Structures are given as structure tokens and as C-alpha cells.
Amino acid sequence: MRFNKNLSVMILVFSFVTAKAQIKILFDASKAETAGNADWVIDANLHNLGFNNGPAIAGTGTESNPVTIPSPVQSGITVSTNENYWNGGISYWGIDCVNHGYIVETLPYNGQITYGNTSNAQDLSNYKVFIVPEPNIVFTSAQKTAIINFVQNGGGLFMISDHDVSDRNGDGWDSPHIWNDLMTNNTIQNNPFGMSFDYADFSQTSFNIAPLPLDSVLHGPMGNVAEVQWSNGTTLTLTPAQNNSVKGVVFKTGSSTTGNANVMCSSAHYGSGKIAAIGDSSPIDDGSGDPNDFLYDGYITDAAGNHRKLLMNITIWLATTTVTNVDENNSVNKYFSVNPNPANDKLIFDLRDAVSATINLFDVKGELISINNFKTSAISHNEIIDVSALQNGIYILSISSEHFNVTKKIVVLHQ
């Protein structure tokens, strides 16, 4: 394969690590996410108000009542912090987000889903990722508009569903119907994301991982996803005619690892933003949280730990912004050099002086492939990134340190 060294590659890339300290992730708890036997919140200090049972029976029951800022404070979290630091059924996921440099908040039961409303402190414009774990109250027309505009303008939306007939708060709506209503009954565009949830209910461990070696959801910074386990979940059907970027990455057990049906996990782009979807809420459950609910560990134990990889890879992918072009002339400066280019099996970085550098590797679509953190103390120090498993093609490096922040085009050409 021959590459034109003068090929102009227009790609939107931003340094994930240098920006991630400002990235805020909002977990929704305004749609009865703790109704019934669910406890899909990162933290809740009270379990006696029952607000998330829904408007019709608010104030009854023993459901969790999360507040905006989880406590204890996020600054106290380290890599050794366990899920019991916070009191919620998805606290482990929230703690992993903090350890990855993100700020996490909860939209409480009385929070407002808006976009562009400056009077709302939790307006979606203040967040990079909006995670909605199994909604049980239908979105209003204004909320649908806000969510779609949020994605269109660069936000990342994570849609988590459960199986059909899983109405936890008894209001006549369950999550697959609620998500489909958002996508097909809005004032902006019919099926903008090119996906819909099926009305199914099945339990299955699937090893049907799509053959996409450069996909950031399957092969992201948290590792390679090898399997998933649905415990009463559903699938999705994709419609590329509505959104040609939509793709399935995990499929229901069977012969297919491609196609548009029986999709367990999917992703898509819409406008400047991104969407990811899974058909079961069991993988997010870490087994802790409301003592009034029966919870089990789907986040770490199920699927041999692959759910943690999948959920965090999705979160990182949704949070990774693409905003600038590659500068072909900034490949070398006084602080570093990288060779060879084209590369066969490895990239060698000569990091000069005492610097801490983060080197992110993207494909030409802006998908994050790997994050590499280096700290040097010698006058000159070589670091290596293995690219032997990558396909021949053009890739983008985003190299950041206290001294510089540059991007560079790299060609991988195996001999």
C-alpha cells in the first residue's frame, strides 16, 4: 500500500487528557431511575422520600433521593477507592469517572432538562456527557428538544434501556418505549440517531463483538471488550438510512457480528455530538446502594469484568471532543521528536528535558485508540508506543505536556 505524504487530512481532534479536568458528566435521576428495584444513581444519602417513583405517587415509598453533588467530595477519591465511598447502585461507575479526571454530578428528581437556559445551573450546555440510566418517566416535548440539541451541538448522550414491560413506577411507560418516543416523536427530526429499541426481553451472554479493531468503544483506553451479559434486556434495530454513522458494536448471540438487527450496543454521530446505547441496565449495577432494593454486581462480576471496560470506554468516547485540524508542521520541537514515520510496529518518542507528556492516538475519524502517559526525569528519554496491531493507514497523535500541545499525522505501514 502506498501513501501520499502530501495527503491533506482534515480531522477534528482535541487533547482529551489536557481538557478532561474541565469535562463534566451529568447522571440523570429525574426520570424515576430509583423506582422499584432500581437504584441507578451514583450517590444518595437518603432512602426514604420516594420521589423517584414518579409524579403520581411522589413522597411515598423508600426510594433514594440523590442530590446534585455527591458526597463525600470527589477530591477524596483515589484509584483504591471502592464503590461504598458513595451510596448508589452505580457509584463504582461514577468513581471510575472521577479517577479518569471527570467531574460528575446528578440531575435530581426535581431537576430540569434544558439546553441553552442560562437560568438553569444544570443546563445541558454545562456538561459534555449526559447519561440517562433507564428512564421511567416519558420526556416532555421541551426535554426532547433540549436533548437532541445538546447532541447536535457537541454533547455526548448515553441511552441505557431495559427490557420490554419493565415499567418500574407504574405510570404506563418503560424505558424502551420512552427512548423510542424521544427519537420518533420530537419536533426536530424523526429518528435522528438512526436507532430504535426493540420490545424484547431476554437474558444472554454474548461474545459477538463486531470486527472493528479501531473502534473506541470496543478497544478503548479501558481495554478490549470481549463479552457482555444481558440479564433481562433488549436489543436495538439500526436504520442507516436515517443516520449513516450508526453502527452496532455488540450483537445478540447467533451467527452475526454485523448488520442492523439484534444489536446489544450501538453508537452514532449526530451533528457535532455522539450517541451510545445499550439494551440492558444490569451491566451498570455495582451491587451497592439502596438497602431496600435487591442489587447485584453486574459492573465488575458479570461478563468477566467486561462491562466496566464497555461502560468506561463509552464514557471516554462520548467525552472526547473533536475540534481542531492537524498542523503538518508541528511534528518536532525542542522538547520531543517522534520516529519513524511511516511506522512499522512501533513509534519511538524522544522526550527531552524533564517533562510529563500525554500522547493520545486517534484514527482518521477522530476515534480515540489509546492514551499513553509518560513522565521523564532524565535529560533525554525514549518512550515507545506499540502500533503493530493497527491496520495500515493514517493516524493522528495529540501530544500534550506542560511545555507544548501539538498534533501530528502518523502513517502506519507494515512491511
N, C-alpha and C positions, 0 to 999 in steps of 0.2 A: 504494500500500500504506500502511495506517495502523497505527501502533504505539501501544499503550497505555503512556504514560510511567510508569504505576504498576505495570507488569508486574513481578512478583517473579521474579527469575531466580536459581534455586538452582544454583550451579555450583561445582565444586571446582577451585580454581586456586592455584598456588603460584609464587612468583617463581623462574623457572628460573635466572637468572643469579646471584642472590644465594646460592642454595643449591648451585650446581653445584660449588663448590670442595670440598664435602664428599661429593660423589657419587663412589662407587667402582664401577668396572666390572670384572667378572671374566671373563677369557677362559679357557675350558676347554681343558686339554691332557691330561686324564685318560682320554680315550676314543680313544686312538690317532690323534690329529689330525696326527701327523707320519709315519704309516705309509706305506709305498710311496712314491709320488711326491708326496705331500702335505707341506706344511710350514706348517700353519695355526696358527702361533704368532707372537706379537709380538716375542719375543726368545728366543734360545737361544745360549749361549756354547759349548756342546759339541755335537758331531755324531758321537759315536762309541759311545754306550751302547745305543741301540736299544730303550729301554724301551717306547716307544710303539708297538712292533709288536704288543703285546698280551701278556697273562699267559703264554700258552703258550710263547712264544719270547723272553721278556724277557732282556735282556742281550746280545742278538746284533744284528748289523746295524750301520748307520751313521746312525741316525735322531737327530733333535735331542732335546735334553734340557733343556727350559726350566725355569727356577726361578721362584719366586713374584714377586720384584721384578725387573723388567727393569733392565738396566744398559747404558750409563751412566745416571745418575739422571735422573728426569723433570724436575727443576728446570732442567736444561740445555737443554731443548727450547724452540725459538722457531719463529716462523712460517716461517723459512728452513731449518729442519732437514729433511734428506731421510731417506728410509726406511733408509739404511745406518747411521744412528745406532744403530739396534737391528738385530739379526741374526735376522730371521724373515720368513717368507713373507707375513705380514700386518702387518709392522711399520709400514707407512705408515698404516694404519687406526688402530693404537694411538697413533701420534704425532699424528694428527689429533684423536683423543680428548683427548689431553693439551693440545693447543693450544686446545681448546674448554673447558678448565677441569676436566676429569675426572681422577681418579686411576685408573690401570689396573694390574691385577695378573693373574697367570696361576695357574690351578689346575694344579699339576704332575702328572706321571704317577701319583704315589702320593698325590695329594690326595684328600680325602673330600668327596663331595657330600652335605651335610646342611642341614637347616633347623631352627633352634631348639636346636642343640647348642652350648652355651656353651664347651665344652672345645675346640671346633674353631675356630682363629683365622680360617679361611677359610669359616666357616659362611655360607650364602647370606644370612642376615639382616643381614650386614655390608655387603651390596652392593645397589645399585639395579638394575643390569643384569647378566644372566648371558648371555654369548654363547658358543654351542656350535657351532663351525665344522666340520661334517661328522663326527659321531661314528662310530667304527668298532668300538666295544665296546658291547654292549647295556647299558642301565641296569638296575640291580638294582631289586627292588621298593621297598626303602627309598629309593633315589635318586629313583625316580619320585614317590613321596610327597613327598619334600623339594622337588622342582622345582615340582610343582603347588601345594603350599602356599606356596612362595615367590611365585609369581604371584598366587595368591588373596589374599595379604596385601600386595600393592602392588608386587611386583617386576616387572621387565621381562625377558622371555625372548626371545632371538633364535635361532630354529631355522634352521640352514643345512644343506641336504641336498645330495646329489649324485645322479647318475643311478642307475638300477637296475643291479644287478650291478657294483657299484663297491667290492667288499669288498677293502680295501687291505691288511688284515693277515691275511687267510686264515682267519678264525675262523668263517665262515659267516654273518656279519651285515654288512649295509651300511647306509648312513645312512637311506634312505627307510624301510626295514623297522624300523630302530631307533627312529626317530621315531614311526612308527605303533604300535609296540609300547608306547611310553610313553603314548600317548594312548588306546589301546583296552584295554590290559592293566594297569590300575592299580587300586588299592583305593579311589579317591576318586570318580571319575566317568568314565563312558565318553565319550570324545571331548569333553572339557571345552572345548576351544578351537574346535570346530566346523570342523576342517580335517584333511585327511589327504594324505600324499604319494602321488602316482601312481608306478607302477612302469614308468617310461618312460625313454628315452634319446634325446635329440635335441639338435641344435645349430641355433640360430636367433637372428637379430636381430629384435627386436620393437619396433614403435612403438605397440603397442596399450596406450596409457595410459588408465586409467579416467577418465571425465569428472567428476572430483571436485576442483573448483578450491580447496576449502578443506582438502583432505586434507594433513596434516602430513608424511606420508611422501613424497608426490609433489611437494609445493610447500612444503617446509620451509625452514629458515634457510640450508641449503647451496645452495639454488636449485631450479629446476624440473627434474624428471626427464622426459626426452623419449624415451629408448630404453633397452633393455637388450640384452645379448648373452649367450646361453647357449652354452657350449661343452661339449657332452655333459652336459646337465642334465635335470631332470624338472619336472613341473607338480604342482599341488595340486588337489584337489576339496574344495569347501566344503559344509558342512552347516548352514545357518542354523537348522534345527530344533533342533540341539544347542546352538548359541550364536548368538543373533540379532544379535550385534555384528560377526560375522565378515564381511569383505569382501575382494574381490580388487582390487588396485590396478594390476597389470600382467598382461596376458594374452598367451598364445601367439599368434603371427601368424595372422591369419584375419580374420573379419568382426566378431568380438565384442570389445568393450571392457567388457562387463559379464557377469554371470552367475556360475555357481558351478563351472564346469568350465574346464580348460585355464588355470589360474591360475599365473602365474610368481612372483608376490609377493603376499602377503596379510597382513592384520593383524586383530587382535581384542582385545577386553577380556575379562578373566575375573576375577571378584571385584573387588578394588581394583587389579589389575595389568593388564599389557598383554603381547601376544604379537605377534611379527612372524616371517614365514617366507619364505625364498626357496628355489628348487629347484635351485640350482647353486652350487658352491664356486668356480668360476672367477672371478667378479667380485671376490672378496676378495683374490686373489693379486696382489701388487705386483711380482713378478719377482725379488725378492731372497730371501735366506735360505740354506737348506742347499745347499752347492755340490754335494752328491751327488744332488740332485733336479733335474729339468727344470722350471723355473718360467718363467712369462711374465707380463707386466703386464696383468692384467685390471682392476685397480683404477683406473688412470689412462688407459691407452691404449684399451682396448676401449670400445665404445659412446660414443665421443667424450667420455670423461670423466664420463659419467652414472652410472657405478657408484659413484664416490666420493660423488656427491650422494645417491644412493639409500641407501647404507650409513650415511652420517653422518646423514641425515635420520631414518632408522630409529632409530639410536642415540640421537639427541636426543629423539625422540618417546618412546622407552622410558624415558629418564631423567627425563622431565618429570613431576613429581608433581602431583596434584590434591588439595588438602587443605583448602581454606577457602572460605567464602562471600563473595560480593561485598557490600561495605558501600556502600549507596547514598548515604551522607552524607559520604564522604571524598574527593569529587571535586576539591576545591580546598583548598590550604593556603598558607602564606606562601612556600613555595618554588616552586610551579608552579600553572599553570592550563591547561586544555585546552578548545579551542573549534574549530568549532561542534559542537553535539550536539543533534539529529541532524547527521551529516556527509554531504556530497555526494561530494566527490572527495578531500578531504584533512583531516587533523587537525593543528591548529596548537597546539604546546605552548610556553607562555611559562615558561621555566626561569629562576628568579630567583636571584640571588647566584651564586657560583662553585660549581657542583656538577657531578658526573658522574652521569648518570642512565641507567638501562637501562629501556626501555619494551618490554614483551612484549605481543603482540597474540594473543588466543585467540578461537576461535569458542565457541558456547554449549555445545559438548560437551567443552570443555577442551582442544581440539586446538591446539597451538602453530602460529600462522601466520607470525609474523615476530619477530625480535629486533632491536632498534634501540638502539645505544649512542651517547650524546651527552655531550660534555664542554664546559662553558661557562666562560668566563673573564670575560665582561662582567657588569655588574650585572643586565641583563635580556637574554635571548637567546631568539629563537624558533626552534623546530625543527619540521619538517613530516614527517608520515608519509602516504604516498600510499595511499588506500583506494579509488581509482577502479575497481580491478579486482575488488573484493569485491562479492558479491551483497548486495542489501538484507537487512537483518537486524540482530540484536543481537550485539555482540561484547564482549569483556572486555579491559581494559587492566590490566596489572600494572606499576606504576611504582615503581622502586627507586633509591635513592641513599644516600649516607652520612647523609642527614638524615631520610629517610622511606621507607616501604614500604607502598604503598596499592594498592587495586584500584578500578576504575571501570567501570561499564556504559556502552557507547557504542552508539548506533544509527546504522547506515549507511542512508541513504535517498537514492538517486539521483533527481534531479528529472526 
